Amino acid sequence: MNVFIRTFGCSLNQADSIIMENLLKKEGLKIVKSARNAGIIIINTCAVKEPTENKIVRYISEIPGNKKVIIAGCLTRTRTKLLKEKFNHSLIGCDNLKDAIKAVKGDVKESLKREKMCKVGVVPIQKNKVIEIIPVCEGCLGECSYCATRMARGELYSYSEDNIIKHLNDALQRGVKEFWLTAQDTGAYGLDINTNIIKLLQKIVRLNSWFKVRIGMMNPSHAYKARKELGGLLINPKIFRFIHVPVQSGSNKILKLMKRNYTSEEFAEACNYLRSKVKDLTISTDIIIGFPGESEKDFLQTIKLILEVKPEIVNVSRYWKRENTPASRMKQLAPDIVKRRVREFMKIYNQMKNEKNESLIGKEANVLIDEKGKGRTDSYKLINLKGELGEYVKCRIN
């Protein structure tokens, strides 16, 4: 039987889909690249935003009735009632990936019981011949008032350093050259097993091979506390000079309402310190605009913070109410106010981004070609260029 897997969401979801794919392959099933050629369709869902949820529900609704459908991922836990009301399909939770085999065979209709599944060392999690995704933990320690993902992923469960290192070594034997360390919050890694992300990274860079590591999203509170150690690690040639610290707002009032456990000043201090120690550092952050209670003053504080820190990448999202979160019970802002603020913010950010990109023209950079026609500089900047996958070349940016 042919199986097609459709993935929505983050790199952690991508890893989960690849794990399911390889588990099914071991059982003799064929994975195809088109739903048209499949008898079974697995949809790996995302619960972060309402528009994505709506897109997923539409996608499932349009699947022909002669195909078997299995719904996996975050929505199976955050929107269980909705999925059961609308569909009569099998449901698999984020930590029940091994039951994908039973669901495909018809032996399991629902697998949503929380289980601690170590996702490294089970099967390869190879995005392509160059990139391996390495989940380092499941869940987080946060209590963000707007987040539905923590309801899906649960409490922090870190995988052992030994299992992660073994998976890395196995991937290196397969020719992998780029690793994405991923989690809801890489900064929380190990805090439940008497270690931390710094100790893990120190062990990884000591491996006797050539490779590059991208450190995944890290809560600003962890980045602030570990800024000195991070500064020392980010200059190591085996680690991309890149960090993703999602500040969400420049207003401490809004950060408190969001239940984020840091201040805008701590975020700025962490970023400024790392810039002072790491040449050509790429800083990525996330901003939520229109959170309940956000005044014009709060919005302007966010703009001020971004203009001060000048991150190379800003992922901007309007606030979307998620069911059963504390923020969903707060008074919501008028949509026209939120839309205007998004437009204003994007105008300022795009100008800043264009100026930064123009400053790169004419510079030389080392690039690891990790996708067809594309590669990443040592600062994880995306470059379009020709070459063989896995090549590490020098180029001039134009």
Kinemage of the C-alpha trace (Angstrom):
@kinemage 1
@onewidth
@group {chain A} dominant
@subgroup {mainchain}
@vectorlist {calphas} color= white
{ca met a 1} P 0.000 0.000 0.000
{ca asn a 2} L 1.296 3.466 -0.911
{ca val a 3} L 1.418 6.125 1.828
{ca phe a 4} L 1.627 9.909 1.439
{ca ile a 5} L 2.577 12.122 4.407
{ca arg a 6} L 1.575 15.794 4.375
{ca thr a 7} L 3.395 17.911 6.954
{ca phe a 8} L 2.364 21.261 8.376
{ca gly a 9} L 4.460 23.318 10.791
{ca cys a 10} L 7.929 23.453 12.312
{ca ser a 11} L 11.132 21.434 11.963
{ca leu a 12} L 10.021 19.314 14.933
{ca asn a 13} L 6.958 18.307 12.928
{ca gln a 14} L 9.188 17.637 9.915
{ca ala a 15} L 11.259 15.317 12.103
{ca asp a 16} L 8.135 13.499 13.304
{ca ser a 17} L 7.011 12.946 9.705
{ca ile a 18} L 10.397 11.580 8.676
{ca ile a 19} L 10.352 9.226 11.679
{ca met a 20} L 6.902 7.917 10.689
{ca glu a 21} L 8.043 7.596 7.079
{ca asn a 22} L 11.063 5.475 8.000
{ca leu a 23} L 9.100 3.346 10.475
{ca leu a 24} L 6.564 2.576 7.727
{ca lys a 25} L 9.319 1.817 5.205
{ca lys a 26} L 10.764 -0.753 7.630
{ca glu a 27} L 7.363 -2.469 7.553
{ca gly a 28} L 7.533 -2.702 3.764
{ca leu a 29} L 5.183 0.179 2.940
{ca lys a 30} L 5.992 2.521 0.080
{ca ile a 31} L 6.114 6.284 0.699
{ca val a 32} L 5.036 8.352 -2.302
{ca lys a 33} L 5.329 12.073 -3.043
{ca ser a 34} L 1.757 12.651 -4.176
{ca ala a 35} L -1.583 12.115 -2.457
{ca arg a 36} L -2.990 11.122 -5.842
{ca asn a 37} L -0.781 8.013 -5.883
{ca ala a 38} L -1.505 6.989 -2.275
{ca gly a 39} L -4.150 4.792 -0.721
{ca ile a 40} L -3.301 6.073 2.755
{ca ile a 41} L -2.728 9.720 3.674
{ca ile a 42} L -1.167 10.836 6.953
{ca ile a 43} L -1.597 14.512 7.845
{ca asn a 44} L 0.892 15.778 10.438
{ca thr a 45} L -0.831 18.832 11.889
{ca cys a 46} L 0.208 22.135 13.502
{ca ala a 47} L -1.692 23.994 16.247
{ca val a 48} L 0.170 27.326 16.363
{ca lys a 49} L -2.184 29.549 14.331
{ca glu a 50} L -5.864 29.559 13.449
{ca pro a 51} L -5.268 30.099 9.677
{ca thr a 52} L -3.051 26.997 9.601
{ca glu a 53} L -5.708 24.997 11.460
{ca asn a 54} L -8.350 26.129 8.946
{ca lys a 55} L -6.074 25.198 6.055
{ca ile a 56} L -5.521 21.723 7.554
{ca val a 57} L -9.253 21.128 8.103
{ca arg a 58} L -9.975 22.159 4.493
{ca tyr a 59} L -7.220 19.867 3.238
{ca ile a 60} L -8.623 16.879 5.158
{ca ser a 61} L -12.179 17.671 3.995
{ca glu a 62} L -11.093 17.557 0.360
{ca ile a 63} L -9.450 14.096 0.541
{ca pro a 64} L -11.465 11.589 -1.553
{ca gly a 65} L -13.533 9.135 0.469
{ca asn a 66} L -11.797 6.090 -1.020
{ca lys a 67} L -8.541 6.914 0.790
{ca lys a 68} L -7.674 5.941 4.362
{ca val a 69} L -6.788 9.019 6.450
{ca ile a 70} L -4.681 9.231 9.609
{ca ile a 71} L -4.395 12.538 11.467
{ca ala a 72} L -1.231 13.055 13.512
{ca gly a 73} L 0.508 15.953 15.235
{ca cys a 74} L -0.474 18.761 17.567
{ca leu a 75} L -4.121 19.249 16.567
{ca thr a 76} L -4.961 15.705 17.650
{ca arg a 77} L -4.489 16.832 21.261
{ca thr a 78} L -5.492 20.503 21.115
{ca arg a 79} L -8.569 20.060 18.895
{ca thr a 80} L -9.574 16.467 19.519
{ca lys a 81} L -13.278 17.286 19.815
{ca leu a 82} L -13.314 19.263 16.559
{ca leu a 83} L -11.524 16.499 14.620
{ca lys a 84} L -13.894 13.828 15.960
{ca glu a 85} L -16.960 15.922 15.130
{ca lys a 86} L -15.846 16.651 11.582
{ca phe a 87} L -14.152 13.386 10.630
{ca asn a 88} L -14.061 9.673 11.364
{ca his a 89} L -10.327 9.206 10.952
{ca ser a 90} L -7.561 7.656 13.078
{ca leu a 91} L -5.804 10.037 15.492
{ca ile a 92} L -2.148 9.756 16.593
{ca gly a 93} L -0.482 12.027 19.170
{ca cys a 94} L 2.951 13.644 18.857
{ca asp a 95} L 4.568 11.031 21.108
{ca asn a 96} L 2.707 8.040 19.654
{ca leu a 97} L 4.528 7.901 16.318
{ca lys a 98} L 5.206 4.168 16.511
{ca asp a 99} L 1.464 3.586 16.394
{ca ala a 100} L 1.400 4.954 12.839
{ca ile a 101} L 2.157 1.377 11.761
{ca lys a 102} L -0.866 0.009 13.653
{ca ala a 103} L -3.074 2.821 12.346
{ca val a 104} L -2.079 2.088 8.752
{ca lys a 105} L -2.893 -1.592 9.285
{ca gly a 106} L -6.228 -0.704 10.886
{ca asp a 107} L -5.287 -2.041 14.312
{ca val a 108} L -5.484 1.364 16.064
{ca lys a 109} L -8.193 4.022 15.748
{ca glu a 110} L -6.946 6.422 18.406
{ca ser a 111} L -3.543 6.720 20.100
{ca leu a 112} L -3.443 9.854 22.234
{ca lys a 113} L -2.162 8.528 25.550
{ca arg a 114} L 0.946 10.415 26.629
{ca glu a 115} L 4.082 8.320 26.268
{ca lys a 116} L 7.749 9.160 26.645
{ca met a 117} L 9.224 8.264 23.283
{ca cys a 118} L 12.903 8.955 22.636
{ca lys a 119} L 12.917 10.083 19.009
{ca val a 120} L 16.648 9.870 18.390
{ca gly a 121} L 18.365 6.601 17.615
{ca val a 122} L 15.142 4.985 16.361
{ca val a 123} L 15.457 5.616 12.620
{ca pro a 124} L 17.359 8.173 10.492
{ca ile a 125} L 15.722 11.625 10.443
{ca gln a 126} L 17.317 12.768 7.205
{ca lys a 127} L 15.697 15.730 5.398
{ca asn a 128} L 17.996 15.165 2.418
{ca lys a 129} L 21.458 13.696 1.865
{ca val a 130} L 23.059 16.659 3.686
{ca ile a 131} L 20.628 17.620 6.484
{ca glu a 132} L 19.656 15.537 9.530
{ca ile a 133} L 17.060 16.865 11.982
{ca ile a 134} L 17.915 16.073 15.602
{ca pro a 135} L 15.063 16.499 18.117
{ca val a 136} L 16.770 16.960 21.482
{ca cys a 137} L 13.664 16.980 23.660
{ca glu a 138} L 9.873 16.972 23.676
{ca gly a 139} L 7.718 19.543 25.478
{ca cys a 140} L 8.911 22.601 27.367
{ca leu a 141} L 8.987 24.331 30.753
{ca gly a 142} L 6.997 27.373 29.659
{ca glu a 143} L 3.472 28.439 30.581
{ca cys a 144} L 2.856 30.929 27.764
{ca ser a 145} L -0.711 32.181 27.960
{ca tyr a 146} L -1.280 32.078 24.179
{ca cys a 147} L 0.342 28.752 23.296
{ca ala a 148} L -1.582 25.619 22.346
{ca thr a 149} L 1.505 23.635 21.365
{ca arg a 150} L 2.492 22.980 24.975
{ca met a 151} L -0.875 21.249 25.451
{ca ala a 152} L 0.023 18.958 22.566
{ca arg a 153} L 3.677 18.311 23.351
{ca gly a 154} L 3.384 18.159 27.141
{ca glu a 155} L 6.006 18.519 29.839
{ca leu a 156} L 9.721 18.601 29.134
{ca tyr a 157} L 11.263 15.243 28.271
{ca ser a 158} L 14.929 15.500 27.273
{ca tyr a 159} L 16.704 12.712 25.428
{ca ser a 160} L 20.008 11.508 26.855
{ca glu a 161} L 23.259 13.020 25.616
{ca asp a 162} L 24.500 9.522 24.770
{ca asn a 163} L 21.508 8.808 22.511
{ca ile a 164} L 21.856 12.165 20.756
{ca ile a 165} L 25.614 11.758 20.221
{ca lys a 166} L 25.116 8.213 18.918
{ca his a 167} L 22.486 9.452 16.459
{ca leu a 168} L 24.874 12.190 15.293
{ca asn a 169} L 27.683 9.690 14.773
{ca asp a 170} L 25.395 7.350 12.832
{ca ala a 171} L 24.310 10.257 10.620
{ca leu a 172} L 27.912 11.275 9.988
{ca gln a 173} L 28.573 7.728 8.770
{ca arg a 174} L 25.726 8.262 6.273
{ca gly a 175} L 27.417 11.392 4.927
{ca val a 176} L 25.307 14.021 6.716
{ca lys a 177} L 27.018 17.416 6.989
{ca glu a 178} L 24.381 19.673 8.554
{ca phe a 179} L 22.438 19.081 11.768
{ca trp a 180} L 19.347 20.944 12.918
{ca leu a 181} L 19.054 20.667 16.705
{ca thr a 182} L 15.339 21.201 17.230
{ca ala a 183} L 12.814 21.447 20.065
{ca gln a 184} L 10.032 23.706 21.278
{ca asp a 185} L 12.806 25.354 23.281
{ca thr a 186} L 16.372 24.095 22.873
{ca gly a 187} L 17.359 26.211 25.871
{ca ala a 188} L 15.277 23.972 28.134
{ca tyr a 189} L 17.160 20.870 26.996
{ca gly a 190} L 18.509 18.765 29.838
{ca leu a 191} L 17.052 20.728 32.732
{ca asp a 192} L 15.033 17.632 33.667
{ca ile a 193} L 18.005 15.243 33.467
{ca asn a 194} L 20.757 17.226 35.199
{ca thr a 195} L 22.443 18.622 32.115
{ca asn a 196} L 21.853 21.514 29.684
{ca ile a 197} L 22.143 22.612 26.055
{ca ile a 198} L 25.604 24.106 26.623
{ca lys a 199} L 27.041 20.787 27.863
{ca leu a 200} L 25.439 18.966 24.931
{ca leu a 201} L 26.857 21.410 22.373
{ca gln a 202} L 30.307 21.163 23.950
{ca lys a 203} L 30.197 17.393 23.456
{ca ile a 204} L 28.927 17.722 19.884
{ca val a 205} L 31.703 20.065 18.699
{ca arg a 206} L 34.308 17.640 20.041
{ca leu a 207} L 33.215 14.972 17.537
{ca asn a 208} L 36.044 14.224 15.132
{ca ser a 209} L 34.336 15.067 11.821
{ca trp a 210} L 33.509 18.118 9.695
{ca phe a 211} L 29.916 19.292 9.991
{ca lys a 212} L 27.723 22.297 10.781
{ca val a 213} L 25.120 22.593 13.559
{ca arg a 214} L 22.124 24.930 13.563
{ca ile a 215} L 20.880 25.630 17.077
{ca gly a 216} L 17.077 25.699 17.076
{ca met a 217} L 14.681 28.096 18.758
{ca met a 218} L 15.709 29.137 22.273
{ca asn a 219} L 13.626 31.012 24.837
{ca pro a 220} L 15.251 34.421 25.523
{ca ser a 221} L 15.413 33.654 29.248
{ca his a 222} L 17.775 30.744 28.565
{ca ala a 223} L 19.769 32.716 25.996
{ca tyr a 224} L 20.199 35.541 28.517
{ca lys a 225} L 21.356 33.238 31.327
{ca ala a 226} L 23.769 31.334 29.066
{ca arg a 227} L 24.901 34.271 26.887
{ca lys a 228} L 28.582 33.982 27.831
{ca glu a 229} L 28.741 30.241 27.143
{ca leu a 230} L 26.751 30.685 23.928
{ca gly a 231} L 29.163 33.377 22.795
{ca gly a 232} L 32.032 30.928 23.165
{ca leu a 233} L 30.186 28.187 21.264
{ca leu a 234} L 28.889 30.311 18.389
{ca ile a 235} L 32.426 31.145 17.296
{ca asn a 236} L 33.211 27.438 16.898
{ca pro a 237} L 33.468 26.656 13.148
{ca lys a 238} L 31.191 23.619 13.606
{ca ile a 239} L 28.260 25.797 14.695
{ca phe a 240} L 26.415 28.204 12.414
{ca arg a 241} L 26.717 31.770 13.688
{ca phe a 242} L 22.949 31.882 14.070
{ca ile a 243} L 20.539 32.052 16.980
{ca his a 244} L 16.735 32.112 17.077
{ca val a 245} L 15.417 33.878 20.185
{ca pro a 246} L 11.671 34.669 19.929
{ca val a 247} L 11.076 37.836 21.978
{ca gln a 248} L 7.361 38.135 20.942
{ca ser a 249} L 6.968 41.722 22.238
{ca gly a 250} L 9.031 44.741 23.214
{ca ser a 251} L 6.625 45.640 26.006
{ca asn a 252} L 7.298 44.207 29.455
{ca lys a 253} L 3.615 44.633 30.267
{ca ile a 254} L 2.668 42.396 27.336
{ca leu a 255} L 5.451 39.911 28.088
{ca lys a 256} L 4.009 39.565 31.589
{ca leu a 257} L 0.500 38.986 30.185
{ca met a 258} L 2.004 36.396 27.816
{ca lys a 259} L 3.678 34.722 30.829
{ca arg a 260} L 7.081 34.963 29.194
{ca asn a 261} L 9.716 34.758 31.915
{ca tyr a 262} L 12.104 37.520 30.751
{ca thr a 263} L 12.129 41.242 30.034
{ca ser a 264} L 12.759 43.110 26.808
{ca glu a 265} L 15.938 44.479 28.403
{ca glu a 266} L 17.254 40.937 29.028
{ca phe a 267} L 16.521 40.013 25.411
{ca ala a 268} L 18.394 43.088 24.171
{ca glu a 269} L 21.321 42.463 26.524
{ca ala a 270} L 21.646 38.845 25.372
{ca cys a 271} L 21.580 39.860 21.686
{ca asn a 272} L 23.992 42.781 22.141
{ca tyr a 273} L 26.428 40.641 24.108
{ca leu a 274} L 26.392 37.880 21.486
{ca arg a 275} L 26.910 40.413 18.668
{ca ser a 276} L 29.939 41.795 20.522
{ca lys a 277} L 31.502 38.319 20.693
{ca val a 278} L 30.379 36.647 17.449
{ca lys a 279} L 31.343 38.246 14.140
{ca asp a 280} L 28.569 38.332 11.506
{ca leu a 281} L 26.041 36.757 13.860
{ca thr a 282} L 22.558 36.217 12.428
{ca ile a 283} L 19.827 36.864 14.985
{ca ser a 284} L 16.319 35.612 14.284
{ca thr a 285} L 13.318 36.488 16.423
{ca asp a 286} L 9.519 36.235 16.445
{ca ile a 287} L 6.989 38.987 17.088
{ca ile a 288} L 3.293 38.638 17.911
{ca ile a 289} L 1.309 41.769 17.084
{ca gly a 290} L -2.125 42.436 18.545
{ca phe a 291} L -1.919 40.396 21.735
{ca pro a 292} L -4.861 41.153 24.067
{ca gly a 293} L -4.147 44.332 26.031
{ca glu a 294} L -1.531 45.653 23.574
{ca ser a 295} L -1.810 49.442 23.521
{ca glu a 296} L -0.282 51.791 20.977
{ca lys a 297} L 2.495 52.456 23.480
{ca asp a 298} L 3.195 48.709 23.786
{ca phe a 299} L 3.301 48.396 20.001
{ca leu a 300} L 5.750 51.301 19.683
{ca gln a 301} L 7.967 49.694 22.339
{ca thr a 302} L 8.156 46.592 20.129
{ca ile a 303} L 9.223 48.699 17.153
{ca lys a 304} L 11.820 50.476 19.319
{ca leu a 305} L 13.275 47.164 20.503
{ca ile a 306} L 13.572 45.782 16.971
{ca leu a 307} L 15.248 48.974 15.746
{ca glu a 308} L 17.680 48.743 18.666
{ca val a 309} L 18.604 45.055 18.291
{ca lys a 310} L 18.244 44.964 14.477
{ca pro a 311} L 17.679 41.214 14.064
{ca glu a 312} L 18.411 39.888 10.594
{ca ile a 313} L 15.210 37.822 10.614
{ca val a 314} L 11.875 38.749 12.186
{ca asn a 315} L 9.014 36.275 11.882
{ca val a 316} L 5.930 38.462 12.291
{ca ser a 317} L 2.511 37.103 13.169
{ca arg a 318} L -0.709 38.714 14.250
{ca tyr a 319} L -2.099 37.233 17.441
{ca trp a 320} L -4.514 34.342 16.878
{ca lys a 321} L -6.777 33.141 19.669
{ca arg a 322} L -6.247 29.452 20.461
{ca glu a 323} L -8.930 27.467 22.238
{ca asn a 324} L -8.464 26.682 25.943
{ca thr a 325} L -5.519 29.062 26.399
{ca pro a 326} L -5.626 31.790 29.081
{ca ala a 327} L -5.156 34.485 26.410
{ca ser a 328} L -8.298 33.325 24.603
{ca arg a 329} L -10.321 34.516 27.603
{ca met a 330} L -8.811 38.012 27.528
{ca lys a 331} L -10.458 40.943 25.746
{ca gln a 332} L -9.386 40.766 22.098
{ca leu a 333} L -8.235 43.745 20.035
{ca ala a 334} L -10.232 44.968 17.055
{ca pro a 335} L -8.991 43.265 13.842
{ca asp a 336} L -8.535 46.574 11.978
{ca ile a 337} L -6.154 47.834 14.692
{ca val a 338} L -4.093 44.643 14.495
{ca lys a 339} L -3.942 44.724 10.690
{ca arg a 340} L -2.770 48.346 10.699
{ca arg a 341} L -0.033 47.581 13.209
{ca val a 342} L 1.150 44.599 11.185
{ca arg a 343} L 1.393 46.791 8.057
{ca glu a 344} L 3.317 49.486 9.924
{ca phe a 345} L 5.697 46.985 11.482
{ca met a 346} L 6.363 45.189 8.193
{ca lys a 347} L 7.173 48.467 6.437
{ca ile a 348} L 9.825 49.287 9.049
{ca tyr a 349} L 11.210 45.743 9.169
{ca asn a 350} L 11.409 45.344 5.371
{ca gln a 351} L 13.385 48.561 5.093
{ca met a 352} L 15.791 47.376 7.791
{ca lys a 353} L 16.076 43.926 6.178
{ca asn a 354} L 16.792 45.385 2.720
{ca glu a 355} L 19.543 47.594 4.123
{ca lys a 356} L 21.156 44.597 5.832
{ca asn a 357} L 20.942 42.474 2.666
{ca glu a 358} L 22.417 45.254 0.507
{ca ser a 359} L 25.385 45.498 2.900
{ca leu a 360} L 26.292 41.883 2.014
{ca ile a 361} L 26.706 42.555 -1.719
{ca gly a 362} L 30.288 42.092 -2.840
{ca lys a 363} L 31.351 40.176 0.252
{ca glu a 364} L 32.897 36.709 0.109
{ca ala a 365} L 31.347 33.859 2.072
{ca asn a 366} L 31.834 30.152 2.676
{ca val a 367} L 28.672 28.280 1.720
{ca leu a 368} L 27.491 24.745 2.457
{ca ile a 369} L 25.184 23.661 -0.366
{ca asp a 370} L 22.402 21.920 1.546
{ca glu a 371} L 19.516 22.055 -0.950
{ca lys a 372} L 19.245 22.024 -4.733
{ca gly a 373} L 20.462 25.406 -5.956
{ca lys a 374} L 20.771 26.782 -2.422
{ca gly a 375} L 23.221 26.902 0.439
{ca arg a 376} L 23.945 28.459 3.804
{ca thr a 377} L 26.810 30.721 4.782
{ca asp a 378} L 28.631 30.275 8.086
{ca ser a 379} L 26.115 32.822 9.439
{ca tyr a 380} L 23.244 30.688 8.093
{ca lys a 381} L 22.281 33.238 5.446
{ca leu a 382} L 20.495 31.686 2.474
{ca ile a 383} L 22.405 31.955 -0.818
{ca asn a 384} L 21.231 30.885 -4.265
{ca leu a 385} L 24.037 29.145 -6.142
{ca lys a 386} L 24.805 26.103 -8.258
{ca gly a 387} L 26.791 23.148 -7.033
{ca glu a 388} L 26.636 19.626 -5.687
{ca leu a 389} L 24.760 18.867 -2.495
{ca gly a 390} L 27.219 18.728 0.384
{ca glu a 391} L 29.870 20.931 -1.246
{ca tyr a 392} L 31.441 23.640 0.930
{ca val a 393} L 32.492 26.422 -1.403
{ca lys a 394} L 33.625 30.028 -1.344
{ca cys a 395} L 31.539 32.525 -3.276
{ca arg a 396} L 31.051 36.240 -3.762
{ca ile a 397} L 27.568 37.564 -2.980
{ca asn a 398} L 25.907 39.639 -5.702
